[in-house]
Amino acid sequence: MGVLDRFFELTGRGTTVGREVRGGITTFVAMAYIILLNPIILAGARDVTGARLSIAELTTSTALAAAISTLLMAVVGNAPFGLAAGLGLNAVVAYQAAPHMTWAQAMGLVVLEGLAIVLLAVTGLRTLIMNAIPLALKHAISVGIGLFIALIGLVDAGFVARGTGTPVQLGATGQLTGWPVVMFCFGLLLMIVLFARRIPGAILLAIAVTAALSVLVNSLARVPPESWGVVTPRVPESLVAAPSFGLVGAVDVFGGFARAGALTASVVLFTLVLSGFFDAMGTIIGVSDEAGLVDRRGQVPRLGRILTVDGVAGMVGGGVSSSANTVFVESAAGVGEGARTGLASVVTGALLGLTLLFTPLAAVVPAAAAAPALVLVGALMMMQSKNVPWDDVELAVPAFLTIALMPFTYSITNGVGAGVIVYTLIKAARGKFAEIPWLLWVVSAIFLAYFGMDWLERLFA
């Protein structure tokens, strides 16, 4: 107790070993769904060569990166934060990077994103960037990513499909049909009820129940395998298996710039850095405030170390091909159970490490069972919309375009780019040049080049 007390400052933060253990377990239960969900998202996409990633290998990589990152946060940051593959960030990798480059090259951009976060954290450049991007647009980015994630979930589950006379429609035929859609609806409603009742691990529990029911339905109803999507729910041959480390180290750090072009790769990298950095900042400050760790000056203890670990976690995620790791907002569940120090993260990280032995379970979970989590998380991210001043046209219009274009164009990059450009344009049109940071002009120019890439290619062809 004496060593733990001194290292983790248990007494100073008004906590005990028992509370930290309980909080660490709660955080694990609340965020463990990502070990099932991240492989579903990444394996559901193809890279520029048409290749898919293995569910088993992705599950191992997801658990491994989460365990390493969370333990680093425990020892270096002494904060009650769990880290794992970030929802939204994995969507950028799967649907923005992969269509233009190989998986190894996409994960190389993730490594560079983590390195950029580290440099921003240790040099203080985060202040410059935070001042350049309007707060309303930061909130709008979170909201837009939430809508995008929700749409991915609805499409993966077959609840929404490409229409014949409309861009999208309800189900594959204009109506909801098939057992996978039934399982999705059941899972979503169950998840909402459990979450609304604040049941610990509501998301993971709903996924597990829906997956088990899907296995039963699949065995009794003889559902066509292709209707389930990437994963067909079947009873695994064993619950325990040796981890599959095939994706660890499968990274090409700079190859994406050659394959996709410097401009496209740079814009994707910028989107990763922007989303990862600001999402982490908001989560760290919000959870720290809930834990009573924010001091009278509004500062978080060891913030520099925490941000640095967050960046290193991004590099770890890219290095093992699990996408960028970041601080999970579900850490607030552990804080609610008493977690105040890195000791809780030691518990969370250890439990994440144990899941490496249970990777066969991931091959049981179909998209119909995992997709409800995307919809629910999207709804939770929508809550940030209350922070957008909708009565101010200078902010409302850019925020709307940021939010709307992400799901409507199936592109996070398009939404961020449109919002930044229009915000800069409106300010300039009103003659408020002094309110436009120089960095925003640079970012706007980059996005203008991105949107005009076809003309640029023809011009320099």
N, C-alpha and C positions, 0 to 999 in steps of 0.2 A: 504494500500500500504506500509505503514511504517513497519508493522510487517512482511509482506511477504518479503519485501526488505531485512530486517535484517536477517530473518531466512534462506532464500534461496540465499542471496547474489546477488540479481538481478542487482544492480548497478555495483557491483564489476566485474560481468561477462558481462557487457554491454548488458543487455537484459531488457525486459519489461514484464508486466503481459500479455499483448495482444500477444506478440510473444510466450510466454510460453504456453498459452492456444492453440494457433494455432499449435504449434509444438506438443503438447500433443495429440491433435485430430488427426494430421497426423500420428503420431506413432501408435495410436490405429487402424486407418484405414489400415495401412500397415501391421500390425501383427495380426489383428482380424481373419484372415483365420485359425489360429492355433486352434481356438475354434471349428471349423468345422473339421479340418484335423486331429487333435490329436485323437479324438474319432474314426475316420475311421481307423486309423493305429492300435490302441490298440484293437478295437473291431474286427478287421480282423484276429486276432491271437487267439489261444486257449492255455490254460495252460496245465500242465502235466496231469490234470484230464479231459481235453476236454472242460472245461468251457470257456465261452465267457463273456466279460464285456458288460454291458448295454450302448447303445449309449446315452440315456438320462442322465444316471448317470455320464457317462464320460464327457459329455458336461458341466454339472454342476460343476464337480470337476475341469475341465480344466479352466473354467472361474473363479471359486473361488480362485484357487491357483495363477492364473495369477494376479488377482486383489490384493490379499494380498501381493504377492512378489513385485509387482510394487510399491505399496504404501510404503512398507518397504524401497525400494531403494530410494524413494522420501524423506522420513523423515531421514533415517540414512545415506545414501550415498550422498544425495543432487546431484544426477546425472540424466541426461535426458535419462534414460534407461527404456525400457519396458521389463518385464520378463514374460516368459510363458514356457510351456512344450517344451523342445528342440527337434527339428528334428534331428534324429541320435541317441539321447539318448533314445527316445521312441522306436526306432527300436531295440536297444539293449535289452530293457525291453521286447518287444513283441516277438522278434525272437531269443534271446539268453537266457534270463532268464526264461521266461514263459514255454518253452518246457521242462524245468527240474524241475519246482516247481509250486506251486499255485500262483495265482495273488497276494494274500496277502503277500506271501513270497517274490515275485519279488519286490513288492513295499517296502518291508522291506529293501531290498538291496539298493533301491533308497534313503531311509532315511539314511542309513549308508553312502552312497555316499555323501550326503549333509553334514553329520557330518564330514566326512573326509576332504571335501573341507574347512569347517570352521576351522578345526585344522591346515590344511596346511596354511591357510591364517593368522591365529593368531600366529603361531609358526615360520613362515619364512621358513618352509621346502619346500615351493614352489620353492625357488631358487635352492635347491638341486635337485629336480626333473627336473626342467627346464634345468639344466646343464647336467643331465644324459641322457635325450632323445634328440637326435640330432634334430636341427631345421627342417632339410629336412624331417625327419620322422613325425614331427608334421604336416607339410603341407600335407604330403602323407596321413596321417590319415583322414584329412578333405576331401581330394579328394576321397579317398576310400569310406568314408561314403556317399559322394555325389553320387557316382556311385551306391552304394547299395540302397540308397533311390530312385534313378531314376528307378532302376530295379524293386523295389517293386511297384512303381507306374505303370510301364508298365505291370507288371503281374496282379496287381489288376484290371486294366482297360481291360484286355483281349487282349491287343495289342501284348503281348508276352506270349507264353504258352509252356508247355512241349511238345517236338516234338516226333514223332514216330521213325524217323531214326536219329534224332539229339537231343542233350540235350535240346535245345530251338528252337522255330520256330515263324514265324509271325502268330499271331492269333491261334485259337484253331484247325484250319484245314490246316494251312499253308498259309491261306489267311485271310484278314480282313473281318469279317462278323458280322452282328448284330448291332442293334441300339446303345447299350452301347459303342461299339468301335467307332461308328460314333460320339457320343457325346464327347468321350474322345478326339478324333482328333480335333473336333471343339473347345473344351475348351482349349486344348494345344495351338493351333494356335492363338486363341483370346488372351490368356494370354501372349504369346510371343509378339504379336503386341502391346498390352497395356503396357507391361513392357518396350518394346523397345522405346515407345513414352513417357515413364516416367509419365504415368498417375498415380496419387496418388491412392493407394489401388488397383493396377492392379490385384494382385493375388485374393483378395477377390471379386472384381468386376467380374472377369472371372468365378470364382466358382459360384457366385450367378446367373449369366446369364445362364451358362451351366446347373445348377440345375433346374432353371425355365423351360428351354427348354426341359430338360429330363422329367419333370413332364408332360409337354404337349405331348411329344412323347409317353410316357408310357400310357397316357390316350387314345390316338388316335390309336396307332399301336398295342396295346395289347401285349406288350413285355412280354415273360415269366419271372416271378419274379426272378427265380434263376439266370438268365443271368445278373442281375444288381449287384449281390454280396450280401453283408451284408445288404445294405439299398436299398429298392425299392422306387423310387421317387414318392411320392403321396402328394396331398394337405393336410396339417395338419388340424386337427379339429379346432385348435385355434393357434394363433401366440404367445400368452402369456400363461405361465403356471407356477405353483409353482416349484421352483428348486427341483431336486431329489438328496438328500444328502446320498443316500444309500451306497456309496463307501467311504465316509469320515470316517476315523479311521479304515477302514478294512485292517489292516496291521499286519503282523507277522514279526518282525524285524530280528530275528535270525533263523527262521524256515527253510529258504532256505538252510542253511548249513547242516541241518540234512536231508532234502529231496533230494537235488542234490549232496551232498557230499561237504566237505570243500574245496577241490581243485577247482571243477567247480564253486562253488559260489564265491570263492575268485578271480578267473580269471574274472568272469563277473563283480564283484565289481571293480576290478582294471581297467577294460575297461571303466566302467561308470565314475570312478574318472578321468582317463586319458583324456577321450573325453570331459567331462564336464569342467574340470579345464582349459585345454589349449584352448578349443573353447571360453570359457568366457574371458580368458586373451587376446586373439587376438581381440575379438569383443570390449572389453572395451578399449583397447589401440587404435584400429582403429577408433572407433566412437568418442572417446575423442579427438583424434588428429584432426578429421574433425571439431569438435566443438571448436577447439582452446583452449582446456583445459589442454593440455600437456605443462608443463613448460620447461624452457631452459635446464634442466637436463634430459629431456625426461620422467619425472615422472607425474603421474596422481594424482590430488588432491584427498585425502581421499581414495586412492587405497585400503588400508587395510580394510576400512569399506565396500567399494563396493564389494570386494572379499568375505568378511564375509557374506554380505547380499546374494550374489550369492549362497553361501553354504547353508544358512538358507532356501533360496528359493527351493533348491533341497530337503531339508527335508520336507518342506511344500507340495511340489508336491507328494512326496512319501506318506505323511500322509493322503492325500485325494485321492490317487490312480490316479493321473493324469500324472505320470511319473515325471522325474526330471525337474524342472524349471531352466532356465538359462537366461542370458542377450541375447536379440534378436538383431541381426544385423540390422533388420528393424528400429531400433531406429535411424539409420542414416537418415531416411526419415524425422523424426521429427526435427532432428538437422538441416537438410537442410531448414526447414521452420522457423528456429530461436530458437529452444529449446536449452537452455544452463544450466538449473538447474533442481532440483528436483520438482519444481512447475509443469513442463511439465509432469512429471511422476505421480503427483497427478491427473491431468486431465486424463491421460491414464488409471490409475488404477481405477478411478471412472467409466469411460466408460466400462471397462472390468467387473466391478461389476454389471453394469446395464444389461449386456447380460445374467445374471443369470435368468432373467425373460423371455427370448426368446429362451429357450432350445428346444421347438418343431421344430424350424427351422432346427436343426441339423439332425432330422430324415427324412428330405426331400432330403438331399444331398447324391447322390450315389457315389460310388467309381469313376465312369466315370467322375464326375465333380470335385472331390477332387484330383484325381491322377495327373492331369497336374501340380499341385503345387509341387508335389514330383519331377517330371521330371525337372521343371524349377529351383527349389532350388538345385537339383543335379548339373545342369549345372553351376549355380553360384558358388557352392563349388568347381567345377572343376578348377575355375580360380586360385586356390592356386597352381596348378601344375606348374605354371610359376616360382615359388619360389624354385623348386627342381633343384639342379645342375645336369642335366642329362648327363653332360660330365665327371662326377666323378663316377667311377664304385663303389666306396665304399659307395656311397649314392644312386646312381641310381638303383642298383639292389634291395637293401632292400626297397626302396621307391616303385619300381614297384610291388614287391610281396605284399607289404602292400595294394596298390591300387587294384591290380588284384584279390587277393584272397577274398576280402570282397564281391564283387558281385558274383564271380565265385563259392564260397562255401556258399553263403547266410549267411555269418558270419563275423561280425566286429571283433570279438575276434581272429579268424584265421588270418586275415590280419595283425592286430597289432602284434600278436605273431611271425608270420613269418618274419616280417620286423625287429623286435628287435633281434631275434636270428641270422638272416643272417648278419645284421650289425655288431654284436659282433663277429661273425665267421670271416668275411672278415678282420676286424681290427686285430684280433688275428693271422690270416693266414699271414698277412703282418708284423707281429712282432710289431704292434703298441699298445702294451699292456697299455702304459701310457695314451693312448687316450680313453681307455675304463673305464668309471666311475665304481666304485665298485657296485653301485646300479644297473647298467645295467647287471652285471653278475647275480645278484639276480633275476632280472626280467626275464632274459633269462632262468634261471633254472626253474622258475615257469612255463614259457610257454613250456619248454621241457617236464615237467611233465604233462602239460595239453595235449599236442599232444600225449604223450605216456601213456595216462590214461588207455587205454585198457590193455597194458602190465603190468602196475602197479597194476591194479585190479587183474589180473591173478597171479601176483607175490605174492601179499599179501592175496589172497583168501584162 
